[in-house]
Amino acid sequence: MVSVLPYGSIKLSISTVVWMANRDDPVDGKGSQLSLLNDGKLILTNSVGITVWTTRTAALSSSDDTNLQLQLLNTGNLVLHNSKSVVIWESFDIPTDTLLPQQMVTMVSSLISKRSQDDYSSGNYKLFFDNDNVLRLLFQGPTMSSAQLGGE
């Protein structure tokens, strides 16, 4: 998006994908559907109706599942909550390769790089907390045969 501001200034706005359902096998968007089931699960189906992604949430009791709402907050967090504002699922719990303000990396989450600038599938780098609560960056790609560090 390009916006022209007063006095001939140009403001460029670059979109960043911050979360993606089923990032390693995404749907093409033609005929795919995101649905909210009665049990409180979100499911993504492809154009032929096959479920390719679902939230990992426990089934709700009948008292929990009243007025379920899916809401994109100003923070960028996609949140599913009930009428009592109890969060059932949120995208901040499963980050991809980007952290937003107020989003945390926890012991059960990790950041995984994208494969390339235009390919959002999982890449070779993973940032996570290990069992000793140490933040680690792991390379999970092909072995490098040689590397040159420094000048010549």
C-alpha positions as YAML, in Angstrom:
chain: A
units: angstrom
residues:
- id: 1
  name: MET
  ca: [0.00, 0.00, 0.00]
- id: 2
  name: VAL
  ca: [1.31, 3.45, -0.88]
- id: 3
  name: SER
  ca: [-0.14, 6.60, 0.65]
- id: 4
  name: VAL
  ca: [0.61, 10.11, -0.61]
- id: 5
  name: LEU
  ca: [0.95, 12.58, 2.25]
- id: 6
  name: PRO
  ca: [0.94, 16.40, 2.15]
- id: 7
  name: TYR
  ca: [3.91, 18.13, 0.53]
- id: 8
  name: GLY
  ca: [4.60, 15.21, -1.81]
- id: 9
  name: SER
  ca: [5.78, 12.83, 0.92]
- id: 10
  name: ILE
  ca: [5.22, 9.14, 0.28]
- id: 11
  name: LYS
  ca: [4.51, 6.67, 3.04]
- id: 12
  name: LEU
  ca: [5.07, 3.01, 2.21]
- id: 13
  name: SER
  ca: [3.19, 0.41, 4.18]
- id: 14
  name: ILE
  ca: [4.59, -3.09, 3.87]
- id: 15
  name: SER
  ca: [2.36, -5.97, 4.88]
- id: 16
  name: THR
  ca: [3.85, -8.65, 7.10]
- id: 17
  name: VAL
  ca: [2.29, -12.08, 7.55]
- id: 18
  name: VAL
  ca: [2.40, -12.65, 11.31]
- id: 19
  name: TRP
  ca: [0.42, -15.87, 11.62]
- id: 20
  name: MET
  ca: [-0.80, -18.52, 9.24]
- id: 21
  name: ALA
  ca: [-2.97, -21.57, 9.80]
- id: 22
  name: ASN
  ca: [-1.43, -24.71, 8.32]
- id: 23
  name: ARG
  ca: [1.63, -22.84, 7.08]
- id: 24
  name: ASP
  ca: [3.39, -25.94, 5.69]
- id: 25
  name: ASP
  ca: [0.44, -26.88, 3.47]
- id: 26
  name: PRO
  ca: [-1.65, -23.73, 3.02]
- id: 27
  name: VAL
  ca: [-4.99, -23.63, 1.24]
- id: 28
  name: ASP
  ca: [-5.22, -21.67, -1.99]
- id: 29
  name: GLY
  ca: [-8.12, -19.51, -0.80]
- id: 30
  name: LYS
  ca: [-10.42, -20.61, -3.61]
- id: 31
  name: GLY
  ca: [-13.26, -22.54, -2.02]
- id: 32
  name: SER
  ca: [-11.49, -22.97, 1.32]
- id: 33
  name: GLN
  ca: [-13.49, -22.23, 4.43]
- id: 34
  name: LEU
  ca: [-12.85, -21.32, 8.08]
- id: 35
  name: SER
  ca: [-15.64, -22.63, 10.31]
- id: 36
  name: LEU
  ca: [-16.49, -22.43, 13.98]
- id: 37
  name: LEU
  ca: [-17.93, -25.71, 15.22]
- id: 38
  name: ASN
  ca: [-20.45, -26.08, 18.06]
- id: 39
  name: ASP
  ca: [-17.76, -27.62, 20.27]
- id: 40
  name: GLY
  ca: [-15.64, -24.44, 20.07]
- id: 41
  name: LYS
  ca: [-13.09, -25.63, 17.53]
- id: 42
  name: LEU
  ca: [-12.07, -23.61, 14.51]
- id: 43
  name: ILE
  ca: [-11.44, -25.69, 11.41]
- id: 44
  name: LEU
  ca: [-9.97, -24.79, 8.05]
- id: 45
  name: THR
  ca: [-11.09, -26.89, 5.10]
- id: 46
  name: ASN
  ca: [-9.67, -26.85, 1.60]
- id: 47
  name: SER
  ca: [-11.66, -26.49, -1.61]
- id: 48
  name: VAL
  ca: [-12.75, -30.15, -1.58]
- id: 49
  name: GLY
  ca: [-13.91, -30.03, 2.06]
- id: 50
  name: ILE
  ca: [-10.94, -31.81, 3.67]
- id: 51
  name: THR
  ca: [-9.99, -30.44, 7.10]
- id: 52
  name: VAL
  ca: [-6.38, -29.25, 6.84]
- id: 53
  name: TRP
  ca: [-6.11, -27.42, 10.17]
- id: 54
  name: THR
  ca: [-7.97, -27.24, 13.46]
- id: 55
  name: THR
  ca: [-7.47, -25.52, 16.79]
- id: 56
  name: ARG
  ca: [-6.20, -27.75, 19.56]
- id: 57
  name: THR
  ca: [-8.82, -26.92, 22.13]
- id: 58
  name: ALA
  ca: [-10.76, -29.10, 24.52]
- id: 59
  name: ALA
  ca: [-14.43, -29.59, 23.73]
- id: 60
  name: LEU
  ca: [-16.59, -27.04, 25.49]
- id: 61
  name: SER
  ca: [-19.38, -27.77, 27.92]
- id: 62
  name: SER
  ca: [-22.78, -26.36, 27.02]
- id: 63
  name: SER
  ca: [-22.36, -23.53, 29.55]
- id: 64
  name: ASP
  ca: [-19.05, -22.48, 27.95]
- id: 65
  name: ASP
  ca: [-20.15, -22.44, 24.33]
- id: 66
  name: THR
  ca: [-22.68, -19.63, 24.40]
- id: 67
  name: ASN
  ca: [-22.08, -16.77, 22.00]
- id: 68
  name: LEU
  ca: [-18.66, -17.80, 20.77]
- id: 69
  name: GLN
  ca: [-16.87, -14.98, 18.98]
- id: 70
  name: LEU
  ca: [-13.77, -14.85, 16.80]
- id: 71
  name: GLN
  ca: [-12.15, -11.46, 17.07]
- id: 72
  name: LEU
  ca: [-9.02, -9.88, 15.61]
- id: 73
  name: LEU
  ca: [-7.69, -7.58, 18.33]
- id: 74
  name: ASN
  ca: [-5.74, -4.38, 17.69]
- id: 75
  name: THR
  ca: [-2.66, -6.23, 18.93]
- id: 76
  name: GLY
  ca: [-2.89, -8.61, 15.95]
- id: 77
  name: ASN
  ca: [-4.02, -11.51, 18.13]
- id: 78
  name: LEU
  ca: [-6.84, -13.60, 16.63]
- id: 79
  name: VAL
  ca: [-8.90, -14.68, 19.64]
- id: 80
  name: LEU
  ca: [-11.81, -17.08, 20.07]
- id: 81
  name: HIS
  ca: [-13.73, -16.35, 23.27]
- id: 82
  name: ASN
  ca: [-17.11, -17.02, 24.82]
- id: 83
  name: SER
  ca: [-19.75, -14.62, 26.14]
- id: 84
  name: LYS
  ca: [-17.90, -14.39, 29.47]
- id: 85
  name: SER
  ca: [-14.74, -13.23, 27.58]
- id: 86
  name: VAL
  ca: [-12.95, -16.46, 28.49]
- id: 87
  name: VAL
  ca: [-10.29, -17.06, 25.85]
- id: 88
  name: ILE
  ca: [-10.70, -20.50, 24.30]
- id: 89
  name: TRP
  ca: [-7.98, -20.18, 21.66]
- id: 90
  name: GLU
  ca: [-5.62, -17.43, 20.45]
- id: 91
  name: SER
  ca: [-3.13, -17.13, 17.62]
- id: 92
  name: PHE
  ca: [-0.53, -15.63, 19.97]
- id: 93
  name: ASP
  ca: [-0.12, -19.12, 21.46]
- id: 94
  name: ILE
  ca: [1.23, -20.46, 18.16]
- id: 95
  name: PRO
  ca: [3.57, -17.87, 16.64]
- id: 96
  name: THR
  ca: [5.17, -18.40, 13.25]
- id: 97
  name: ASP
  ca: [8.29, -16.32, 12.56]
- id: 98
  name: THR
  ca: [7.18, -12.92, 13.89]
- id: 99
  name: LEU
  ca: [6.46, -11.64, 17.38]
- id: 100
  name: LEU
  ca: [4.10, -8.74, 17.89]
- id: 101
  name: PRO
  ca: [4.02, -6.37, 20.88]
- id: 102
  name: GLN
  ca: [2.45, -8.14, 23.88]
- id: 103
  name: GLN
  ca: [3.16, -11.57, 22.36]
- id: 104
  name: MET
  ca: [5.49, -13.87, 24.30]
- id: 105
  name: VAL
  ca: [7.69, -16.84, 23.56]
- id: 106
  name: THR
  ca: [6.96, -19.36, 26.29]
- id: 107
  name: MET
  ca: [8.20, -22.81, 27.23]
- id: 108
  name: VAL
  ca: [5.52, -24.35, 25.00]
- id: 109
  name: SER
  ca: [5.89, -22.06, 21.99]
- id: 110
  name: SER
  ca: [8.65, -21.37, 19.49]
- id: 111
  name: LEU
  ca: [9.41, -19.15, 16.53]
- id: 112
  name: ILE
  ca: [10.24, -20.93, 13.28]
- id: 113
  name: SER
  ca: [11.64, -18.98, 10.35]
- id: 114
  name: LYS
  ca: [9.95, -18.95, 6.99]
- id: 115
  name: ARG
  ca: [11.62, -20.82, 4.12]
- id: 116
  name: SER
  ca: [12.19, -17.71, 1.98]
- id: 117
  name: GLN
  ca: [10.90, -14.19, 1.40]
- id: 118
  name: ASP
  ca: [7.89, -15.49, -0.54]
- id: 119
  name: ASP
  ca: [7.53, -18.99, 0.95]
- id: 120
  name: TYR
  ca: [5.93, -18.89, 4.40]
- id: 121
  name: SER
  ca: [6.37, -22.61, 5.11]
- id: 122
  name: SER
  ca: [8.65, -23.61, 7.99]
- id: 123
  name: GLY
  ca: [12.29, -22.70, 7.42]
- id: 124
  name: ASN
  ca: [15.59, -23.83, 8.89]
- id: 125
  name: TYR
  ca: [15.76, -21.78, 12.11]
- id: 126
  name: LYS
  ca: [13.91, -22.33, 15.36]
- id: 127
  name: LEU
  ca: [14.01, -20.03, 18.42]
- id: 128
  name: PHE
  ca: [12.78, -21.72, 21.60]
- id: 129
  name: PHE
  ca: [13.33, -22.20, 25.33]
- id: 130
  name: ASP
  ca: [14.98, -25.52, 26.16]
- id: 131
  name: ASN
  ca: [14.27, -27.62, 29.26]
- id: 132
  name: ASP
  ca: [16.78, -25.55, 31.27]
- id: 133
  name: ASN
  ca: [14.89, -22.34, 30.40]
- id: 134
  name: VAL
  ca: [17.67, -21.18, 28.07]
- id: 135
  name: LEU
  ca: [16.66, -19.41, 24.89]
- id: 136
  name: ARG
  ca: [18.18, -21.31, 21.94]
- id: 137
  name: LEU
  ca: [18.47, -20.75, 18.21]
- id: 138
  name: LEU
  ca: [18.60, -24.04, 16.35]
- id: 139
  name: PHE
  ca: [19.56, -24.53, 12.69]
- id: 140
  name: GLN
  ca: [17.62, -27.48, 11.25]
- id: 141
  name: GLY
  ca: [18.74, -27.33, 7.63]
- id: 142
  name: PRO
  ca: [21.14, -29.10, 5.33]
- id: 143
  name: THR
  ca: [24.68, -29.47, 6.58]
- id: 144
  name: MET
  ca: [27.00, -26.78, 5.30]
- id: 145
  name: SER
  ca: [30.14, -28.16, 3.67]
- id: 146
  name: SER
  ca: [32.14, -25.00, 4.22]
- id: 147
  name: ALA
  ca: [31.69, -21.55, 5.61]
- id: 148
  name: GLN
  ca: [33.81, -18.46, 5.39]
- id: 149
  name: LEU
  ca: [33.78, -16.10, 8.32]
- id: 150
  name: GLY
  ca: [35.35, -12.72, 8.06]
- id: 151
  name: GLY
  ca: [37.11, -10.84, 5.28]
- id: 152
  name: GLU
  ca: [38.89, -12.76, 2.58]
...
